[in-house]
Amino acid sequence: SVRWTQTVQNMVADGATEFVECGPGRVLQGLIRKIDSSVETKGV
């Protein structure tokens, strides 16, 4: 099973402050912001 929420929370706890989504769309950016709105997200 996918543990997306837990994975993102662990990355933030380990110090991640910025996430980059590669490719069209912004689905993952939205999911990350719902999990932790303090991190920065961007798409390329």
mmCIF file as Biopython writes it, N, C-alpha, C and O atoms, coordinates in Angstrom:
data_model
#
loop_
_atom_site.group_PDB
_atom_site.id
_atom_site.type_symbol
_atom_site.label_atom_id
_atom_site.label_alt_id
_atom_site.label_comp_id
_atom_site.label_asym_id
_atom_site.label_entity_id
_atom_site.label_seq_id
_atom_site.pdbx_PDB_ins_code
_atom_site.Cartn_x
_atom_site.Cartn_y
_atom_site.Cartn_z
_atom_site.occupancy
_atom_site.B_iso_or_equiv
_atom_site.auth_seq_id
_atom_site.auth_asym_id
_atom_site.pdbx_PDB_model_num
ATOM 1   N N  . SER A ? 1  ? 0.836  -1.187 0.000   1.0 0.0 1  A 1 
ATOM 2   C CA . SER A ? 1  ? 0.000  0.000  0.000   1.0 0.0 1  A 1 
ATOM 3   C C  . SER A ? 1  ? 0.878  1.246  0.000   1.0 0.0 1  A 1 
ATOM 4   O O  . SER A ? 1  ? 2.041  1.207  0.403   1.0 0.0 1  A 1 
ATOM 5   N N  . VAL A ? 2  ? 0.306  2.335  -0.453  1.0 0.0 2  A 1 
ATOM 6   C CA . VAL A ? 2  ? 1.027  3.602  -0.512  1.0 0.0 2  A 1 
ATOM 7   C C  . VAL A ? 2  ? 0.887  4.319  0.826   1.0 0.0 2  A 1 
ATOM 8   O O  . VAL A ? 2  ? -0.216 4.461  1.356   1.0 0.0 2  A 1 
ATOM 9   N N  . ARG A ? 3  ? 1.990  4.757  1.352   1.0 0.0 3  A 1 
ATOM 10  C CA . ARG A ? 3  ? 1.999  5.492  2.625   1.0 0.0 3  A 1 
ATOM 11  C C  . ARG A ? 3  ? 2.471  6.919  2.367   1.0 0.0 3  A 1 
ATOM 12  O O  . ARG A ? 3  ? 3.451  7.383  2.948   1.0 0.0 3  A 1 
ATOM 13  N N  . TRP A ? 4  ? 1.748  7.603  1.480   1.0 0.0 4  A 1 
ATOM 14  C CA . TRP A ? 4  ? 2.145  8.938  1.034   1.0 0.0 4  A 1 
ATOM 15  C C  . TRP A ? 4  ? 2.198  9.916  2.199   1.0 0.0 4  A 1 
ATOM 16  O O  . TRP A ? 4  ? 3.202  10.605 2.376   1.0 0.0 4  A 1 
ATOM 17  N N  . THR A ? 5  ? 1.136  9.989  2.996   1.0 0.0 5  A 1 
ATOM 18  C CA . THR A ? 5  ? 1.085  10.945 4.101   1.0 0.0 5  A 1 
ATOM 19  C C  . THR A ? 5  ? 2.231  10.707 5.069   1.0 0.0 5  A 1 
ATOM 20  O O  . THR A ? 5  ? 2.930  11.647 5.448   1.0 0.0 5  A 1 
ATOM 21  N N  . GLN A ? 6  ? 2.428  9.474  5.466   1.0 0.0 6  A 1 
ATOM 22  C CA . GLN A ? 6  ? 3.496  9.136  6.410   1.0 0.0 6  A 1 
ATOM 23  C C  . GLN A ? 6  ? 4.871  9.460  5.814   1.0 0.0 6  A 1 
ATOM 24  O O  . GLN A ? 6  ? 5.755  9.940  6.524   1.0 0.0 6  A 1 
ATOM 25  N N  . THR A ? 7  ? 5.051  9.204  4.535   1.0 0.0 7  A 1 
ATOM 26  C CA . THR A ? 7  ? 6.324  9.482  3.877   1.0 0.0 7  A 1 
ATOM 27  C C  . THR A ? 7  ? 6.622  10.973 3.872   1.0 0.0 7  A 1 
ATOM 28  O O  . THR A ? 7  ? 7.734  11.384 4.203   1.0 0.0 7  A 1 
ATOM 29  N N  . VAL A ? 8  ? 5.638  11.789 3.498   1.0 0.0 8  A 1 
ATOM 30  C CA . VAL A ? 8  ? 5.834  13.240 3.478   1.0 0.0 8  A 1 
ATOM 31  C C  . VAL A ? 8  ? 6.089  13.757 4.895   1.0 0.0 8  A 1 
ATOM 32  O O  . VAL A ? 8  ? 6.980  14.583 5.091   1.0 0.0 8  A 1 
ATOM 33  N N  . GLN A ? 9  ? 5.335  13.294 5.872   1.0 0.0 9  A 1 
ATOM 34  C CA . GLN A ? 9  ? 5.540  13.718 7.259   1.0 0.0 9  A 1 
ATOM 35  C C  . GLN A ? 9  ? 6.948  13.364 7.731   1.0 0.0 9  A 1 
ATOM 36  O O  . GLN A ? 9  ? 7.583  14.160 8.424   1.0 0.0 9  A 1 
ATOM 37  N N  . ASN A ? 10 ? 7.439  12.191 7.369   1.0 0.0 10 A 1 
ATOM 38  C CA . ASN A ? 10 ? 8.796  11.789 7.749   1.0 0.0 10 A 1 
ATOM 39  C C  . ASN A ? 10 ? 9.848  12.677 7.092   1.0 0.0 10 A 1 
ATOM 40  O O  . ASN A ? 10 ? 10.836 13.044 7.729   1.0 0.0 10 A 1 
ATOM 41  N N  . MET A ? 11 ? 9.642  13.024 5.820   1.0 0.0 11 A 1 
ATOM 42  C CA . MET A ? 11 ? 10.600 13.896 5.139   1.0 0.0 11 A 1 
ATOM 43  C C  . MET A ? 11 ? 10.640 15.274 5.792   1.0 0.0 11 A 1 
ATOM 44  O O  . MET A ? 11 ? 11.717 15.844 5.966   1.0 0.0 11 A 1 
ATOM 45  N N  . VAL A ? 12 ? 9.480  15.812 6.154   1.0 0.0 12 A 1 
ATOM 46  C CA . VAL A ? 12 ? 9.425  17.111 6.829   1.0 0.0 12 A 1 
ATOM 47  C C  . VAL A ? 12 ? 10.099 17.018 8.200   1.0 0.0 12 A 1 
ATOM 48  O O  . VAL A ? 12 ? 10.852 17.915 8.581   1.0 0.0 12 A 1 
ATOM 49  N N  . ALA A ? 13 ? 9.838  15.958 8.929   1.0 0.0 13 A 1 
ATOM 50  C CA . ALA A ? 13 ? 10.465 15.764 10.242  1.0 0.0 13 A 1 
ATOM 51  C C  . ALA A ? 13 ? 11.986 15.667 10.117  1.0 0.0 13 A 1 
ATOM 52  O O  . ALA A ? 13 ? 12.713 16.046 11.035  1.0 0.0 13 A 1 
ATOM 53  N N  . ASP A ? 14 ? 12.464 15.158 8.977   1.0 0.0 14 A 1 
ATOM 54  C CA . ASP A ? 14 ? 13.903 15.044 8.742   1.0 0.0 14 A 1 
ATOM 55  C C  . ASP A ? 14 ? 14.509 16.328 8.186   1.0 0.0 14 A 1 
ATOM 56  O O  . ASP A ? 14 ? 15.711 16.379 7.924   1.0 0.0 14 A 1 
ATOM 57  N N  . GLY A ? 15 ? 13.688 17.372 8.000   1.0 0.0 15 A 1 
ATOM 58  C CA . GLY A ? 15 ? 14.217 18.672 7.593   1.0 0.0 15 A 1 
ATOM 59  C C  . GLY A ? 15 ? 13.854 19.155 6.207   1.0 0.0 15 A 1 
ATOM 60  O O  . GLY A ? 15 ? 14.289 20.238 5.815   1.0 0.0 15 A 1 
ATOM 61  N N  . ALA A ? 16 ? 13.078 18.407 5.448   1.0 0.0 16 A 1 
ATOM 62  C CA . ALA A ? 16 ? 12.689 18.861 4.109   1.0 0.0 16 A 1 
ATOM 63  C C  . ALA A ? 16 ? 11.773 20.076 4.228   1.0 0.0 16 A 1 
ATOM 64  O O  . ALA A ? 16 ? 10.822 20.069 5.009   1.0 0.0 16 A 1 
ATOM 65  N N  . THR A ? 17 ? 12.061 21.115 3.453   1.0 0.0 17 A 1 
ATOM 66  C CA . THR A ? 17 ? 11.243 22.330 3.478   1.0 0.0 17 A 1 
ATOM 67  C C  . THR A ? 17 ? 10.701 22.685 2.105   1.0 0.0 17 A 1 
ATOM 68  O O  . THR A ? 17 ? 9.872  23.587 1.983   1.0 0.0 17 A 1 
ATOM 69  N N  . GLU A ? 18 ? 11.157 21.987 1.065   1.0 0.0 18 A 1 
ATOM 70  C CA . GLU A ? 18 ? 10.762 22.305 -0.299  1.0 0.0 18 A 1 
ATOM 71  C C  . GLU A ? 18 ? 10.580 21.016 -1.095  1.0 0.0 18 A 1 
ATOM 72  O O  . GLU A ? 18 ? 11.408 20.107 -1.024  1.0 0.0 18 A 1 
ATOM 73  N N  . PHE A ? 19 ? 9.488  20.948 -1.854  1.0 0.0 19 A 1 
ATOM 74  C CA . PHE A ? 19 ? 9.199  19.783 -2.683  1.0 0.0 19 A 1 
ATOM 75  C C  . PHE A ? 19 ? 8.988  20.243 -4.119  1.0 0.0 19 A 1 
ATOM 76  O O  . PHE A ? 19 ? 8.345  21.266 -4.356  1.0 0.0 19 A 1 
ATOM 77  N N  . VAL A ? 20 ? 9.527  19.496 -5.076  1.0 0.0 20 A 1 
ATOM 78  C CA . VAL A ? 20 ? 9.409  19.830 -6.491  1.0 0.0 20 A 1 
ATOM 79  C C  . VAL A ? 20 ? 8.691  18.689 -7.197  1.0 0.0 20 A 1 
ATOM 80  O O  . VAL A ? 20 ? 9.099  17.531 -7.107  1.0 0.0 20 A 1 
ATOM 81  N N  . GLU A ? 21 ? 7.615  19.034 -7.903  1.0 0.0 21 A 1 
ATOM 82  C CA . GLU A ? 21 ? 6.881  18.045 -8.697  1.0 0.0 21 A 1 
ATOM 83  C C  . GLU A ? 21 ? 7.307  18.194 -10.150 1.0 0.0 21 A 1 
ATOM 84  O O  . GLU A ? 21 ? 7.200  19.279 -10.722 1.0 0.0 21 A 1 
ATOM 85  N N  . CYS A ? 22 ? 7.783  17.121 -10.744 1.0 0.0 22 A 1 
ATOM 86  C CA . CYS A ? 22 ? 8.235  17.138 -12.135 1.0 0.0 22 A 1 
ATOM 87  C C  . CYS A ? 22 ? 7.135  16.593 -13.036 1.0 0.0 22 A 1 
ATOM 88  O O  . CYS A ? 22 ? 6.585  15.521 -12.785 1.0 0.0 22 A 1 
ATOM 89  N N  . GLY A ? 23 ? 6.821  17.341 -14.084 1.0 0.0 23 A 1 
ATOM 90  C CA . GLY A ? 23 ? 5.812  16.898 -15.031 1.0 0.0 23 A 1 
ATOM 91  C C  . GLY A ? 23 ? 4.573  17.770 -14.987 1.0 0.0 23 A 1 
ATOM 92  O O  . GLY A ? 23 ? 4.468  18.678 -14.163 1.0 0.0 23 A 1 
ATOM 93  N N  . PRO A ? 24 ? 3.634  17.488 -15.878 1.0 0.0 24 A 1 
ATOM 94  C CA . PRO A ? 24 ? 2.418  18.293 -15.939 1.0 0.0 24 A 1 
ATOM 95  C C  . PRO A ? 24 ? 1.516  18.034 -14.727 1.0 0.0 24 A 1 
ATOM 96  O O  . PRO A ? 24 ? 1.535  16.954 -14.136 1.0 0.0 24 A 1 
ATOM 97  N N  . GLY A ? 25 ? 0.750  19.025 -14.385 1.0 0.0 25 A 1 
ATOM 98  C CA . GLY A ? 25 ? -0.196 18.871 -13.281 1.0 0.0 25 A 1 
ATOM 99  C C  . GLY A ? 25 ? 0.370  19.340 -11.960 1.0 0.0 25 A 1 
ATOM 100 O O  . GLY A ? 25 ? 1.561  19.617 -11.824 1.0 0.0 25 A 1 
ATOM 101 N N  . ARG A ? 26 ? -0.547 19.421 -10.965 1.0 0.0 26 A 1 
ATOM 102 C CA . ARG A ? 26 ? -0.158 19.901 -9.651  1.0 0.0 26 A 1 
ATOM 103 C C  . ARG A ? 26 ? -0.768 19.047 -8.548  1.0 0.0 26 A 1 
ATOM 104 O O  . ARG A ? 26 ? -0.916 19.516 -7.419  1.0 0.0 26 A 1 
ATOM 105 N N  . VAL A ? 27 ? -1.116 17.827 -8.849  1.0 0.0 27 A 1 
ATOM 106 C CA . VAL A ? 27 ? -1.801 16.958 -7.891  1.0 0.0 27 A 1 
ATOM 107 C C  . VAL A ? 27 ? -0.952 16.721 -6.648  1.0 0.0 27 A 1 
ATOM 108 O O  . VAL A ? 27 ? -1.436 16.877 -5.527  1.0 0.0 27 A 1 
ATOM 109 N N  . LEU A ? 28 ? 0.302  16.346 -6.839  1.0 0.0 28 A 1 
ATOM 110 C CA . LEU A ? 28 ? 1.161  16.043 -5.693  1.0 0.0 28 A 1 
ATOM 111 C C  . LEU A ? 28 ? 1.437  17.286 -4.854  1.0 0.0 28 A 1 
ATOM 112 O O  . LEU A ? 28 ? 1.544  17.198 -3.630  1.0 0.0 28 A 1 
ATOM 113 N N  . GLN A ? 29 ? 1.554  18.440 -5.503  1.0 0.0 29 A 1 
ATOM 114 C CA . GLN A ? 29 ? 1.751  19.683 -4.759  1.0 0.0 29 A 1 
ATOM 115 C C  . GLN A ? 29 ? 0.580  19.933 -3.812  1.0 0.0 29 A 1 
ATOM 116 O O  . GLN A ? 29 ? 0.780  20.307 -2.656  1.0 0.0 29 A 1 
ATOM 117 N N  . GLY A ? 30 ? -0.620 19.731 -4.297  1.0 0.0 30 A 1 
ATOM 118 C CA . GLY A ? 30 ? -1.808 19.917 -3.469  1.0 0.0 30 A 1 
ATOM 119 C C  . GLY A ? 30 ? -1.858 18.942 -2.311  1.0 0.0 30 A 1 
ATOM 120 O O  . GLY A ? 30 ? -2.216 19.317 -1.195  1.0 0.0 30 A 1 
ATOM 121 N N  . LEU A ? 31 ? -1.502 17.691 -2.568  1.0 0.0 31 A 1 
ATOM 122 C CA . LEU A ? 31 ? -1.497 16.693 -1.496  1.0 0.0 31 A 1 
ATOM 123 C C  . LEU A ? 31 ? -0.475 17.054 -0.422  1.0 0.0 31 A 1 
ATOM 124 O O  . LEU A ? 31 ? -0.752 16.933 0.772   1.0 0.0 31 A 1 
ATOM 125 N N  . ILE A ? 32 ? 0.700  17.494 -0.846  1.0 0.0 32 A 1 
ATOM 126 C CA . ILE A ? 32 ? 1.742  17.864 0.117   1.0 0.0 32 A 1 
ATOM 127 C C  . ILE A ? 32 ? 1.295  19.055 0.950   1.0 0.0 32 A 1 
ATOM 128 O O  . ILE A ? 32 ? 1.501  19.067 2.163   1.0 0.0 32 A 1 
ATOM 129 N N  . ARG A ? 33 ? 0.689  20.057 0.324   1.0 0.0 33 A 1 
ATOM 130 C CA . ARG A ? 33 ? 0.223  21.238 1.074   1.0 0.0 33 A 1 
ATOM 131 C C  . ARG A ? 33 ? -0.864 20.877 2.073   1.0 0.0 33 A 1 
ATOM 132 O O  . ARG A ? 33 ? -0.942 21.488 3.139   1.0 0.0 33 A 1 
ATOM 133 N N  . LYS A ? 34 ? -1.701 19.903 1.756   1.0 0.0 34 A 1 
ATOM 134 C CA . LYS A ? 34 ? -2.724 19.457 2.711   1.0 0.0 34 A 1 
ATOM 135 C C  . LYS A ? 34 ? -2.091 18.753 3.907   1.0 0.0 34 A 1 
ATOM 136 O O  . LYS A ? 34 ? -2.597 18.849 5.025   1.0 0.0 34 A 1 
ATOM 137 N N  . ILE A ? 35 ? -0.995 18.054 3.677   1.0 0.0 35 A 1 
ATOM 138 C CA . ILE A ? 35 ? -0.307 17.346 4.755   1.0 0.0 35 A 1 
ATOM 139 C C  . ILE A ? 35 ? 0.432  18.327 5.650   1.0 0.0 35 A 1 
ATOM 140 O O  . ILE A ? 35 ? 0.372  18.215 6.875   1.0 0.0 35 A 1 
ATOM 141 N N  . ASP A ? 36 ? 1.141  19.307 5.041   1.0 0.0 36 A 1 
ATOM 142 C CA . ASP A ? 36 ? 1.904  20.289 5.818   1.0 0.0 36 A 1 
ATOM 143 C C  . ASP A ? 36 ? 1.979  21.585 5.023   1.0 0.0 36 A 1 
ATOM 144 O O  . ASP A ? 36 ? 2.729  21.683 4.052   1.0 0.0 36 A 1 
ATOM 145 N N  . SER A ? 37 ? 1.204  22.573 5.434   1.0 0.0 37 A 1 
ATOM 146 C CA . SER A ? 37 ? 1.129  23.829 4.687   1.0 0.0 37 A 1 
ATOM 147 C C  . SER A ? 37 ? 2.353  24.717 4.886   1.0 0.0 37 A 1 
ATOM 148 O O  . SER A ? 37 ? 2.463  25.757 4.237   1.0 0.0 37 A 1 
ATOM 149 N N  . SER A ? 38 ? 3.272  24.333 5.764   1.0 0.0 38 A 1 
ATOM 150 C CA . SER A ? 38 ? 4.450  25.168 6.012   1.0 0.0 38 A 1 
ATOM 151 C C  . SER A ? 38 ? 5.562  24.936 4.989   1.0 0.0 38 A 1 
ATOM 152 O O  . SER A ? 38 ? 6.506  25.723 4.924   1.0 0.0 38 A 1 
ATOM 153 N N  . VAL A ? 39 ? 5.469  23.877 4.195   1.0 0.0 39 A 1 
ATOM 154 C CA . VAL A ? 39 ? 6.520  23.598 3.215   1.0 0.0 39 A 1 
ATOM 155 C C  . VAL A ? 39 ? 6.207  24.284 1.892   1.0 0.0 39 A 1 
ATOM 156 O O  . VAL A ? 39 ? 5.054  24.595 1.593   1.0 0.0 39 A 1 
ATOM 157 N N  . GLU A ? 40 ? 7.256  24.515 1.108   1.0 0.0 40 A 1 
ATOM 158 C CA . GLU A ? 40 ? 7.106  25.139 -0.197  1.0 0.0 40 A 1 
ATOM 159 C C  . GLU A ? 40 ? 7.019  24.055 -1.266  1.0 0.0 40 A 1 
ATOM 160 O O  . GLU A ? 40 ? 7.766  23.077 -1.231  1.0 0.0 40 A 1 
ATOM 161 N N  . THR A ? 41 ? 6.107  24.235 -2.210  1.0 0.0 41 A 1 
ATOM 162 C CA . THR A ? 41 ? 5.991  23.294 -3.322  1.0 0.0 41 A 1 
ATOM 163 C C  . THR A ? 41 ? 6.076  24.064 -4.626  1.0 0.0 41 A 1 
ATOM 164 O O  . THR A ? 41 ? 5.637  25.210 -4.714  1.0 0.0 41 A 1 
ATOM 165 N N  . LYS A ? 42 ? 6.648  23.422 -5.642  1.0 0.0 42 A 1 
ATOM 166 C CA . LYS A ? 42 ? 6.684  24.026 -6.973  1.0 0.0 42 A 1 
ATOM 167 C C  . LYS A ? 42 ? 6.709  22.930 -8.016  1.0 0.0 42 A 1 
ATOM 168 O O  . LYS A ? 42 ? 7.103  21.796 -7.743  1.0 0.0 42 A 1 
ATOM 169 N N  . GLY A ? 43 ? 6.290  23.283 -9.197  1.0 0.0 43 A 1 
ATOM 170 C CA . GLY A ? 43 ? 6.277  22.331 -10.298 1.0 0.0 43 A 1 
ATOM 171 C C  . GLY A ? 43 ? 7.207  22.782 -11.401 1.0 0.0 43 A 1 
ATOM 172 O O  . GLY A ? 43 ? 7.397  23.977 -11.627 1.0 0.0 43 A 1 
ATOM 173 N N  . VAL A ? 44 ? 7.783  21.808 -12.085 1.0 0.0 44 A 1 
ATOM 174 C CA . VAL A ? 44 ? 8.647  22.115 -13.232 1.0 0.0 44 A 1 
ATOM 175 C C  . VAL A ? 44 ? 8.284  21.220 -14.395 1.0 0.0 44 A 1 
ATOM 176 O O  . VAL A ? 44 ? 8.892  21.316 -15.461 1.0 0.0 44 A 1 
#
